[in-house]
Structures are given as C-alpha cells and as structure tokens.
Amino acid sequence: MGIGMRRALSFTAIVLGFFMALLDTTIINIALPEMTRQFGGSVSQVSWVMNGYNLAFAVFILTASRLADQFGRKKVFLIGVGMFTLSSLLAGLSTSLGMLILFRVIQGLAGAIIVPVTIPLSTTTFPKEMHGLIIGIWGAVSGVAAASGPALGGILTQKLSWEWIFFVNVPLGLLSIGLTAMFIQESRDDSAGRSIDYGGMLGITGGMFCITYALIKVQDYGWSSRPFLGLMVAGVLFVVFFFLTQSKGKEPMLPLSLLKIRAFNSTSVSMIVLGAALMNISLLTSFYLTRVMGVSELKAGLVLSTMALGSIASSAVSGPLSAKYGSSLFAAAGMVLVGGATYSMSGLEADSTLGAVMLRLAATGFGVGLSMPPVMSSAIRVVPEDKVGIASGVTNMAKALGSVLGVAIIVTVLQHNTTRELSAANSAGTEAGAGVIRQQQAAVDAFSQTYKFAGYLLLPGIGAALFSDECRQRRSSSVHVQ
C-alpha cells in the first residue's frame, strides 16, 4: 500500500472519531422532548442529558491532552474512541433518565480525550507542507459536525427513534478503531516526561468544573446569587492553584512559557469568542425559527445546517492559504463576517422567508470556516513542535468554555429583552387582536436586540484575531520549555 493511501486511511480514522465527538454536542438537543415523554422528569432534569456531556467535555480536555503527550497519542485516542463507542451503545439502551445522563457524562469524557488528540495525530501523519490543508479539512469537519447535528438528530428521531442518535456512533467508532490500529503510528512529546502532574490535574479540573457548572446553572441561580458567585470564586481559586503548581512543578502539564507567546494567547481568546459565536447563532436562530416563525423542529434543524455549507466552502481554502500567507487577516476577516451576519439577523421579521434566514446562516458559516482553521493552524505553528498536543488542548478547551459562556450570556440577554418588550406591549393596550400582534412584534424586537448584542460580542475576537499569528518561523522543537 502506498504512503498516500496509508495517510488517507489514517486521516479517515482521525476524522471519524473527531466527527462523532463534536456531532454529539448538538445532535441531542432536538430529541430532548422525546426523551422527556419516555422517561418523564422536569425540563431542568432532562437538560442534563446535554449539560452532562458539555460539562465533562470542558473539564477533562486539557488533562487528556497532557496524558496523550506523555503516554502516546494513538493509545489515548484508541481509549477515547472505545469509550465513546461503548457509552453510545449503552446510552441508546438506557432504561432510565439517570442511566442516560451517566452514559452521556462518560461520552463527554471520551470526547474530551478524542478531540484535542486529533490535531497532533494529524500533524505527525502528514508532512509540514500539508499541515495547512489538513487543518483546513479539520475545520470543515468541525463546522459540518456542529451545524449538521440538529438536522441529523431530527431526521433520526423522526424516522427511527431517539436511541438511533447514539446507535449511529457504534459502526463509525468501530471503523475508526480498526483504521487507527492498522494505519496510525504512535507519537508522543518526548520532553513531557512520564510523571503525572496530579496537582495540575486537580487545579485545572476543579477550576473548569466550578466555572462551567456555574455558567450552566446561572439561569437557575442568578448572576448575583450566592451559589453562582461561590462557584465562580472556587473556580478562580482552583485556577490560581493550577498556575502555582505549574510554576513550581518540575514537569508541569502546561509549560507556562507558552503563555509568553502573544500569538498563542490571541488564538485562545479568538477560540473563546468563536465558540460563543457559534453557540449563540445556533441557539438564537433555533428559537426564532420555532417560536417566532412557527417552523417545525425538524425543518429548523435543516435550516440551521446551512451554516455547514458555508463552512465547508471556506475551510478547505482558508487553511492552506493562511499557512502560506499568515493567519491573522483571514481570522479577522472571518470574525468580521460572522459578526456582521449575526447582526444582520436582527433585520428578520416574523414573516421573513426561510431563504433570508439561510442566506445569513450561510454567511455565518463562511465566516467561521474563514477564521477557525487559520486560528487553529496558528496555535500549533507558533509553539514548539513538541508542544502541539498541549496547545491543541488549550485551544479546544477555550472553544468549549466559550460555548458555555456564550449560552449563559445570550440566554440572560434574551430573557431580559423579552421581558422588557412584552411588558411594553402589554402596557400599550389589551384589545384582543391588536394584543396578539403586539406580543408577536415584541418577541421579534427582543430577538432583534439580542442578535445585535451577539454581533457586538465578536468585536473582542476581531482584535484578538489580528494578533493571532507571528511573522517568524516556527520555533525549533529543540527549544527547551520549562
């Protein structure tokens, strides 16, 4: 078998695992009502089928990156895909809500193992001159997985049953395991040592758990409540402890010298903003389509998948071009396009055509594909070669944190705008026909203002993207990192 075919089969194995893990962050959402009908429970309880996955994913991702660098990326990837495949099967066979949530948490842990390892596995499989193209494809797959989740979830739930949302992962996972075992070579960070940084693991895991859990529960607790503030303070203390262990440890999981690289810090900020932007546009538009425009959940999922088309069109191009000409301008242009497309959603009305929505979503996806692969490419280009694994973990953790933060902020803003607009509409009069029209317009106005706010949230990302690359050659892998 030729080397080109072996590389293609290796990358197929990587992409299958990566696609499954990211797909399951969004595929479940549209099936939650069906799960509620089968298992019962409150909306808050059922929401942990989604939240449990996202929480476990965000909490474990950096630790998984470090363990892969230390003990072998192929080995850890196989463990992650195996865990994901088995937990998917068991999730589909669940007989209670508690069982389903448990296996979703295990899925999230497995996803946290899989996602950050895919970049270093890809870069060690292909020569350096192909890294831009490979990361472009990686970005396209990322966009397709996130954007196609609602549509695929809706189709599987309607045509088969919600269990098939999980069962579909089993053949994909088995194929990924087989191809990985046969064609992927083992790799690791030889400078990482073999001792486990227990203090660092405790600090980053505790910090991410407290902060992520607080943001997930903020709608129940309130931004100024004691539980929320207590969790945030605890999270900050854990993070401080993490950095103390990293500065004192002989073999820290996160070499602090990476944080002295301005471009690397800028890529992390950019990924936080992109993660928030992707989640905000998906969440707001799904609610707008179903609650304001009266579209079915299945059709809403299909409309949202338009973002994937835009992302595919730009990702495969932006990756290799940014590797040749630099990432910052591509990333900043993509951020501007995402922000502008999000802001333009504020011009929608209740009777707007689906075509108008899809055009805006396609532009958003094009912007995401224009910015995400260059940002990820820069994150691994500006660090020493042997630190690609942990750099991938940091940027993916930033994206996951951005997604949770984006939901917390945008839901609060939408609720505030909705309450204010409905109050103004109700105080304007109570005539039966006019009242219904005013309330519908109030909902449109509330979403319009929230879309504008979501667009403004991209501004920090534009600034960060402009500094997300360095006009110098990659530092040699022989550079010593403390």
VMD Tcl script that draws the C-alpha trace (Angstrom):
set ca {
  {0.00 0.00 0.00}
  {1.34 3.42 -0.98}
  {2.18 6.09 1.58}
  {-0.57 8.35 0.21}
  {-3.24 5.70 0.79}
  {-1.93 4.98 4.30}
  {-2.12 8.69 5.14}
  {-5.65 8.91 3.72}
  {-6.83 5.95 5.79}
  {-5.10 7.34 8.90}
  {-6.82 10.68 8.45}
  {-10.16 8.93 7.89}
  {-9.76 7.22 11.27}
  {-8.98 10.56 12.93}
  {-11.86 12.37 11.26}
  {-14.40 9.67 12.18}
  {-13.56 9.95 15.87}
  {-13.44 13.73 15.76}
  {-16.75 13.98 13.88}
  {-18.57 11.74 16.38}
  {-17.35 13.69 19.40}
  {-18.32 17.10 18.02}
  {-21.58 15.88 16.48}
  {-22.81 14.73 19.87}
  {-22.53 18.24 21.32}
  {-25.54 19.33 19.22}
  {-27.31 16.22 17.84}
  {-29.05 15.52 21.13}
  {-30.83 18.86 21.56}
  {-33.75 18.27 19.24}
  {-34.51 14.84 20.80}
  {-34.85 16.14 24.38}
  {-38.69 16.46 24.18}
  {-38.98 12.83 23.05}
  {-36.76 11.70 25.93}
  {-38.94 13.68 28.35}
  {-42.04 11.87 27.09}
  {-40.38 8.47 27.58}
  {-38.59 8.98 30.90}
  {-40.52 11.83 32.50}
  {-38.74 14.36 34.67}
  {-38.62 18.12 34.55}
  {-37.05 20.16 31.77}
  {-34.20 21.00 34.13}
  {-33.53 17.31 34.79}
  {-33.69 16.29 31.13}
  {-31.38 19.17 30.15}
  {-28.57 17.30 31.93}
  {-28.54 14.85 29.02}
  {-27.00 17.80 27.15}
  {-25.27 19.58 30.05}
  {-23.62 16.43 31.41}
  {-21.81 15.90 28.11}
  {-20.70 19.52 27.76}
  {-19.54 19.72 31.38}
  {-17.43 16.56 31.20}
  {-16.03 17.60 27.82}
  {-14.87 21.02 29.05}
  {-13.49 19.75 32.37}
  {-11.24 16.94 31.09}
  {-9.91 18.23 27.77}
  {-6.59 19.71 28.93}
  {-5.78 16.76 31.17}
  {-6.47 14.38 28.28}
  {-4.09 16.35 26.05}
  {-1.31 16.07 28.61}
  {-1.80 12.33 29.16}
  {-1.73 11.75 25.39}
  {1.53 13.68 25.06}
  {3.05 11.63 27.88}
  {1.85 8.09 27.20}
  {1.12 8.02 23.47}
  {-1.45 9.81 21.34}
  {-2.51 6.73 19.38}
  {-3.02 4.77 22.58}
  {-5.08 7.53 24.22}
  {-7.09 8.12 21.03}
  {-8.00 4.41 20.89}
  {-9.09 4.52 24.52}
  {-11.21 7.61 23.84}
  {-12.92 6.20 20.73}
  {-13.51 2.87 22.50}
  {-15.10 4.64 25.50}
  {-17.21 6.78 23.18}
  {-18.44 3.82 21.14}
  {-19.36 1.72 24.18}
  {-21.04 4.60 26.05}
  {-23.02 5.44 22.88}
  {-24.35 1.89 22.73}
  {-25.24 1.91 26.44}
  {-26.85 5.36 26.19}
  {-29.16 4.05 23.47}
  {-30.06 1.06 25.66}
  {-30.76 3.18 28.76}
  {-33.92 2.36 30.67}
  {-33.98 5.44 32.92}
  {-33.07 9.10 32.75}
  {-30.34 8.61 35.36}
  {-28.68 5.89 33.25}
  {-28.83 8.06 30.15}
  {-27.23 11.04 31.91}
  {-24.48 8.80 33.33}
  {-23.53 7.45 29.91}
  {-23.69 10.95 28.42}
  {-21.15 12.10 31.03}
  {-18.90 9.18 30.02}
  {-19.40 10.20 26.39}
  {-18.28 13.72 27.29}
  {-15.13 12.41 28.99}
  {-14.40 10.30 25.90}
  {-14.99 13.28 23.62}
  {-12.53 15.31 25.68}
  {-9.95 12.58 25.05}
  {-10.62 12.38 21.32}
  {-10.83 16.00 20.14}
  {-7.50 17.52 21.28}
  {-5.52 14.47 20.15}
  {-6.75 14.73 16.55}
  {-4.55 17.75 15.69}
  {-1.19 16.28 16.85}
  {-2.10 12.90 15.31}
  {-2.81 14.66 12.00}
  {0.34 16.79 12.04}
  {2.55 13.77 12.76}
  {0.86 11.78 9.98}
  {1.38 14.38 7.24}
  {4.45 16.42 6.23}
  {4.68 20.04 7.37}
  {3.86 21.48 3.94}
  {0.44 19.76 4.09}
  {-0.49 20.96 7.59}
  {-2.44 23.97 6.33}
  {-4.61 21.82 4.06}
  {-5.15 19.18 6.76}
  {-6.21 21.74 9.36}
  {-8.50 23.32 6.77}
  {-10.23 19.97 6.31}
  {-10.26 19.58 10.12}
  {-12.05 22.93 10.36}
  {-14.56 21.95 7.68}
  {-15.36 18.72 9.53}
  {-15.73 20.72 12.76}
  {-18.22 23.06 11.12}
  {-20.17 20.24 9.50}
  {-20.37 18.28 12.75}
  {-21.61 21.21 14.81}
  {-24.02 22.57 12.21}
  {-25.48 19.27 10.98}
  {-26.21 17.96 14.48}
  {-29.73 19.40 14.79}
  {-30.76 18.25 11.32}
  {-29.36 14.74 11.69}
  {-30.83 14.46 15.18}
  {-34.23 15.50 13.90}
  {-34.15 13.03 11.00}
  {-33.06 10.09 13.16}
  {-35.60 10.88 15.88}
  {-38.49 11.30 13.43}
  {-37.72 8.41 11.07}
  {-36.41 5.90 13.62}
  {-36.24 6.81 17.33}
  {-34.09 8.90 19.65}
  {-31.98 5.82 20.51}
  {-30.52 5.89 16.99}
  {-28.85 9.22 17.78}
  {-26.49 7.06 19.86}
  {-26.56 3.81 17.90}
  {-25.28 5.57 14.76}
  {-21.97 6.15 16.54}
  {-21.27 2.43 17.00}
  {-20.29 1.47 13.41}
  {-18.41 4.76 13.00}
  {-16.48 4.14 16.21}
  {-15.62 0.55 15.33}
  {-14.37 1.64 11.89}
  {-12.24 4.38 13.47}
  {-10.73 1.90 15.95}
  {-9.87 -0.57 13.20}
  {-8.26 2.01 10.93}
  {-6.37 3.61 13.83}
  {-4.95 0.28 14.97}
  {-3.77 -0.60 11.46}
  {-2.53 2.66 9.97}
  {-1.70 5.32 12.61}
  {1.81 5.44 14.05}
  {2.36 6.14 17.74}
  {3.67 9.59 18.73}
  {4.25 11.49 21.95}
  {6.00 14.53 23.41}
  {9.38 13.12 24.45}
  {10.12 16.19 26.60}
  {6.95 15.76 28.68}
  {8.36 13.08 30.98}
  {6.30 10.26 32.46}
  {5.37 11.56 35.91}
  {1.73 12.62 36.26}
  {1.13 16.20 37.40}
  {-1.58 15.42 39.96}
  {-1.62 18.98 41.33}
  {-2.07 20.45 37.89}
  {-4.79 17.95 37.05}
  {-6.64 18.79 40.27}
  {-6.32 22.53 39.70}
  {-7.49 22.67 36.08}
  {-10.19 20.02 36.55}
  {-11.58 21.71 39.67}
  {-11.41 25.15 38.09}
  {-13.10 24.15 34.86}
  {-15.76 22.15 36.73}
  {-16.73 25.02 39.06}
  {-16.71 27.68 36.33}
  {-18.51 25.57 33.72}
  {-21.10 24.28 36.19}
  {-21.74 27.83 37.43}
  {-22.34 29.06 33.87}
  {-24.65 26.13 33.09}
  {-26.72 26.80 36.23}
  {-26.66 30.61 36.16}
  {-30.21 30.79 34.74}
  {-31.45 28.91 37.81}
  {-29.22 30.62 40.37}
  {-28.99 34.18 39.01}
  {-25.82 36.15 38.26}
  {-25.69 37.77 41.70}
  {-26.72 34.72 43.73}
  {-24.52 33.17 46.40}
  {-24.32 29.73 44.72}
  {-23.16 31.23 41.41}
  {-20.66 33.61 42.99}
  {-19.43 30.86 45.33}
  {-18.80 28.51 42.41}
  {-17.01 31.21 40.43}
  {-14.78 32.12 43.39}
  {-13.98 28.44 43.93}
  {-13.20 28.11 40.23}
  {-10.83 31.07 40.29}
  {-9.06 29.68 43.37}
  {-8.60 26.32 41.65}
  {-7.17 28.09 38.59}
  {-4.77 30.09 40.79}
  {-3.71 26.82 42.42}
  {-3.20 25.33 38.95}
  {-0.83 28.11 37.89}
  {1.06 27.85 41.16}
  {1.64 24.14 40.57}
  {2.73 24.84 37.01}
  {5.27 27.43 38.09}
  {6.75 25.18 40.81}
  {6.50 21.73 39.22}
  {9.43 20.01 37.52}
  {7.23 18.52 34.78}
  {4.13 20.76 34.54}
  {1.25 19.75 32.28}
  {1.12 23.29 30.82}
  {4.56 24.87 30.25}
  {3.99 28.49 31.26}
  {6.47 29.64 28.65}
  {3.71 29.02 26.09}
  {1.74 31.84 27.68}
  {4.60 34.22 26.90}
  {3.84 33.77 23.19}
  {1.47 36.60 22.32}
  {0.09 34.90 19.23}
  {-0.77 31.77 21.20}
  {-2.68 33.79 23.79}
  {-4.53 35.58 20.99}
  {-5.57 32.28 19.40}
  {-7.05 31.18 22.73}
  {-9.08 34.38 23.05}
  {-10.19 34.01 19.43}
  {-11.41 30.46 20.09}
  {-13.37 31.56 23.16}
  {-15.15 34.18 21.03}
  {-15.72 31.76 18.12}
  {-17.11 29.11 20.47}
  {-19.53 31.64 21.93}
  {-20.49 32.97 18.49}
  {-21.27 29.52 17.08}
  {-23.43 28.56 20.04}
  {-25.20 31.94 20.13}
  {-26.22 31.96 16.48}
  {-27.40 28.32 16.65}
  {-29.37 28.79 19.86}
  {-30.99 32.09 18.94}
  {-31.91 31.01 15.42}
  {-33.39 27.68 16.53}
  {-35.67 29.52 18.99}
  {-36.51 32.22 16.43}
  {-37.47 29.68 13.78}
  {-39.64 27.57 16.08}
  {-41.18 30.18 18.40}
  {-41.47 33.26 16.19}
  {-41.68 31.93 12.63}
  {-43.60 28.75 13.60}
  {-41.24 26.31 11.85}
  {-41.13 22.66 12.98}
  {-38.10 21.42 14.92}
  {-37.04 19.17 12.04}
  {-37.24 21.94 9.47}
  {-35.42 24.30 11.84}
  {-32.61 21.76 12.13}
  {-32.35 21.51 8.34}
  {-32.26 25.31 8.00}
  {-29.51 25.56 10.63}
  {-27.41 23.06 8.70}
  {-26.96 25.78 6.07}
  {-24.09 27.02 8.22}
  {-22.22 23.82 7.40}
  {-22.34 24.59 3.67}
  {-20.71 27.98 4.19}
  {-18.12 26.47 6.48}
  {-17.17 23.75 4.00}
  {-16.77 26.30 1.23}
  {-14.24 28.42 3.13}
  {-12.45 25.99 5.49}
  {-10.66 23.95 2.87}
  {-9.32 27.17 1.31}
  {-8.50 29.24 4.40}
  {-6.34 26.53 5.98}
  {-3.66 26.19 3.27}
  {-3.76 29.89 2.32}
  {-3.26 31.01 5.90}
  {-0.34 28.60 6.26}
  {1.26 30.33 3.28}
  {0.31 33.98 3.87}
  {-0.33 34.11 7.62}
  {-3.44 33.57 9.74}
  {-4.29 36.95 11.23}
  {-6.00 38.61 8.26}
  {-8.03 35.52 7.38}
  {-9.08 35.06 11.01}
  {-10.01 38.73 11.45}
  {-11.95 38.80 8.17}
  {-13.85 35.69 9.24}
  {-14.69 37.27 12.60}
  {-15.96 40.42 10.86}
  {-18.16 38.30 8.60}
  {-19.55 36.26 11.50}
  {-20.25 39.42 13.50}
  {-21.87 41.15 10.53}
  {-24.01 38.13 9.62}
  {-25.13 37.76 13.23}
  {-26.01 41.44 13.43}
  {-27.93 41.19 10.14}
  {-30.20 38.58 11.73}
  {-31.70 41.49 13.69}
  {-33.43 42.54 10.46}
  {-35.59 39.42 10.32}
  {-39.36 39.63 10.81}
  {-41.91 37.01 11.80}
  {-42.93 36.63 8.13}
  {-39.40 36.60 6.72}
  {-38.66 33.84 4.23}
  {-36.55 30.84 5.15}
  {-34.28 31.86 2.28}
  {-33.47 35.10 4.08}
  {-32.52 33.14 7.19}
  {-30.49 30.58 5.25}
  {-28.52 33.28 3.41}
  {-27.46 34.83 6.71}
  {-26.59 31.43 8.18}
  {-24.51 30.54 5.12}
  {-22.59 33.80 5.53}
  {-22.04 32.98 9.20}
  {-20.72 29.52 8.32}
  {-18.44 31.01 5.66}
  {-17.01 33.36 8.27}
  {-16.47 30.53 10.76}
  {-14.67 28.49 8.11}
  {-12.57 31.51 7.19}
  {-11.45 32.08 10.77}
  {-11.35 28.79 12.71}
  {-8.81 26.78 10.64}
  {-6.33 29.72 10.49}
  {-6.66 30.27 14.24}
  {-6.08 26.58 14.99}
  {-3.25 26.43 12.46}
  {-1.59 29.42 14.10}
  {-2.00 27.92 17.57}
  {0.18 24.95 16.63}
  {2.53 26.89 14.31}
  {3.69 29.45 16.87}
  {4.59 26.90 19.58}
  {7.49 24.42 19.61}
  {6.68 21.31 17.60}
  {6.75 19.00 20.61}
  {4.09 21.15 22.33}
  {1.46 20.81 19.58}
  {-0.59 18.39 21.70}
  {-0.98 20.60 24.76}
  {-1.50 23.66 22.50}
  {-4.39 21.83 20.82}
  {-5.82 21.04 24.24}
  {-5.71 24.68 25.35}
  {-7.41 25.99 22.20}
  {-10.11 23.30 22.26}
  {-10.72 23.97 25.95}
  {-11.04 27.67 25.13}
  {-13.64 26.89 22.46}
  {-15.62 24.66 24.85}
  {-15.53 27.32 27.58}
  {-16.64 29.93 25.06}
  {-19.64 27.81 24.08}
  {-20.83 27.54 27.69}
  {-20.13 31.21 28.40}
  {-21.94 32.26 25.23}
  {-25.10 30.36 26.19}
  {-25.08 31.81 29.71}
  {-24.77 35.39 28.46}
  {-27.08 35.23 25.46}
  {-29.93 33.47 27.29}
  {-29.79 36.11 30.03}
  {-29.85 38.92 27.46}
  {-32.73 37.32 25.53}
  {-34.79 36.84 28.70}
  {-34.18 40.46 29.73}
  {-35.13 41.82 26.30}
  {-38.19 39.58 26.08}
  {-39.48 40.64 29.50}
  {-38.97 44.32 28.70}
  {-40.60 44.18 25.25}
  {-43.58 42.12 26.42}
  {-44.11 44.49 29.34}
  {-44.11 47.44 26.96}
  {-46.52 45.65 24.61}
  {-48.94 44.74 27.42}
  {-48.99 48.29 28.77}
  {-49.90 49.63 25.33}
  {-53.41 48.19 25.43}
  {-55.43 45.00 25.77}
  {-57.51 44.81 22.58}
  {-57.71 41.12 21.66}
  {-56.46 41.18 18.06}
  {-54.04 44.05 18.49}
  {-52.67 42.49 21.67}
  {-51.63 39.27 19.89}
  {-49.95 41.27 17.13}
  {-48.12 43.46 19.65}
  {-46.88 40.44 21.58}
  {-45.60 38.81 18.40}
  {-43.83 42.04 17.45}
  {-42.43 42.27 20.97}
  {-40.86 38.83 20.52}
  {-39.38 39.91 17.18}
  {-37.96 43.07 18.75}
  {-36.48 41.11 21.67}
  {-34.70 38.74 19.32}
  {-33.59 41.65 17.13}
  {-31.89 43.39 20.04}
  {-30.32 40.12 21.20}
  {-28.92 39.39 17.73}
  {-27.34 42.86 17.73}
  {-25.78 42.18 21.11}
  {-24.46 38.82 19.85}
  {-22.90 40.60 16.90}
  {-21.14 43.10 19.17}
  {-19.66 40.18 21.16}
  {-17.48 39.40 18.13}
  {-15.56 42.69 18.48}
  {-13.00 41.37 21.03}
  {-12.45 38.39 18.74}
  {-11.58 40.63 15.80}
  {-8.89 42.35 17.85}
  {-7.51 39.04 19.11}
  {-7.51 37.56 15.60}
  {-5.29 40.38 14.31}
  {-2.58 39.25 16.74}
  {-3.13 35.52 16.28}
  {-0.01 34.93 14.19}
  {3.66 35.81 14.24}
  {5.70 36.69 11.19}
  {8.53 34.33 12.06}
  {9.42 30.72 11.57}
  {8.18 28.10 13.99}
  {10.48 27.73 16.91}
  {12.65 24.67 16.74}
  {11.42 21.61 18.57}
  {14.74 21.58 20.33}
  {13.82 24.73 22.25}
  {13.71 23.83 25.93}
  {10.33 24.50 27.51}
  {10.14 24.74 31.28}
}
mol new
graphics top color blue
foreach p $ca { graphics top sphere $p radius 0.5 }
foreach p [lrange $ca 0 end-1] q [lrange $ca 1 end] { graphics top cylinder $p $q radius 0.2 }
display resetview
